[in-house]
Amino acid sequence: MLAVVGVLFVAVAFGAGRLLRPVVPTPEKLLTYECGVDPVGEGWAHTQVRYYVYAFLYVIFAVDSIFLFPWATVFAGDGYGATTLVEMFIFLGFLAVGLLYAYKKGVLAWT
């Protein structure tokens, strides 16, 4: 029931927006806008591939921090200390092995 109400609310909001907004198509609205200046050059920007590795490593360690925070809160609880400590060191060991493998392969070298 809650899902139906949520979908209905979103549908009504989109429908009201479509009915109430002004529709005045002009050629100026179809032009690209770049900070008040006429666009220069191509629309596609070239990005170097070497940034991909660092973005990927950031995502991995961001996910790692998502797992570390609950561990730190549970670790302080009674009866969970030794078990959670061993589990987290195993998890961090897997991450360290992956990072060392990437380092040995030369993936982290900036060329």
JOUR-V524267 format. One record per residue. N is the residue number from 0. RES is the residue in one letter. PHI is phi in radians with two decimals (none if undefined). OMEGA is omega in whole degrees, -180 to 180 (none if undefined). Layout:
n=(N:N)
res=(RES:RES)
phi=(PHI:PHI)
omega=(OMEGA:OMEGA)
This chain:
n=(0:1:2:3:4:5:6:7:8:9:10:11:12:13:14:15:16:17:18:19:20:21:22:23:24:25:26:27:28:29:30:31:32:33:34:35:36:37:38:39:40:41:42:43:44:45:46:47:48:49:50:51:52:53:54:55:56:57:58:59:60:61:62:63:64:65:66:67:68:69:70:71:72:73:74:75:76:77:78:79:80:81:82:83:84:85:86:87:88:89:90:91:92:93:94:95:96:97:98:99:100:101:102:103:104:105:106:107:108:109:110)
res=(M:L:A:V:V:G:V:L:F:V:A:V:A:F:G:A:G:R:L:L:R:P:V:V:P:T:P:E:K:L:L:T:Y:E:C:G:V:D:P:V:G:E:G:W:A:H:T:Q:V:R:Y:Y:V:Y:A:F:L:Y:V:I:F:A:V:D:S:I:F:L:F:P:W:A:T:V:F:A:G:D:G:Y:G:A:T:T:L:V:E:M:F:I:F:L:G:F:L:A:V:G:L:L:Y:A:Y:K:K:G:V:L:A:W:T)
phi=(none:-1.14:-1.14:-1.12:-1.11:-1.12:-1.13:-1.11:-1.08:-1.14:-1.11:-1.15:-1.12:-1.16:-1.11:-1.13:-1.11:-1.19:-1.35:-1.64:-1.37:-1.33:-2.07:-2.30:-1.26:-2.32:-1.08:-1.15:-1.26:-1.55:-1.38:-1.31:-2.18:-2.34:0.99:1.41:-2.03:-1.07:-1.10:-2.17:1.50:-1.38:-1.45:-1.74:-1.75:-1.55:-1.96:-1.27:-1.21:-1.16:-1.25:-1.06:-1.10:-1.23:-1.14:-1.13:-1.13:-1.08:-1.08:-1.06:-1.34:-1.20:-1.14:-1.04:-1.17:-1.13:-1.42:-1.31:-1.12:-1.10:-1.08:-1.13:-1.32:-1.33:-1.04:-1.33:-1.27:-1.29:1.50:-1.91:-0.96:-1.19:-1.13:-1.19:-1.13:-1.14:-1.07:-1.26:-1.19:-1.13:-1.07:-1.16:-1.11:-1.06:-1.15:-1.15:-1.09:-1.11:-1.18:-1.12:-1.09:-1.13:-1.15:-1.16:-1.34:1.46:-1.20:-1.51:-1.35:-1.49:-2.00)
omega=(-180:179:179:178:179:179:179:179:179:180:179:180:178:179:179:178:180:-179:-173:-177:177:179:179:-179:176:179:-180:-179:-180:179:176:-177:-178:176:178:-179:176:-178:180:176:-178:177:-178:177:179:179:-180:-176:-175:177:-178:-178:-179:175:179:178:177:180:180:-177:173:176:177:180:176:178:-178:-178:177:178:-179:179:179:-177:-179:-178:-180:174:-178:-170:-173:-178:-179:178:179:-180:-177:176:174:179:179:176:176:178:180:178:178:179:177:178:179:179:-180:179:179:-179:-176:179:-180:-179:none)
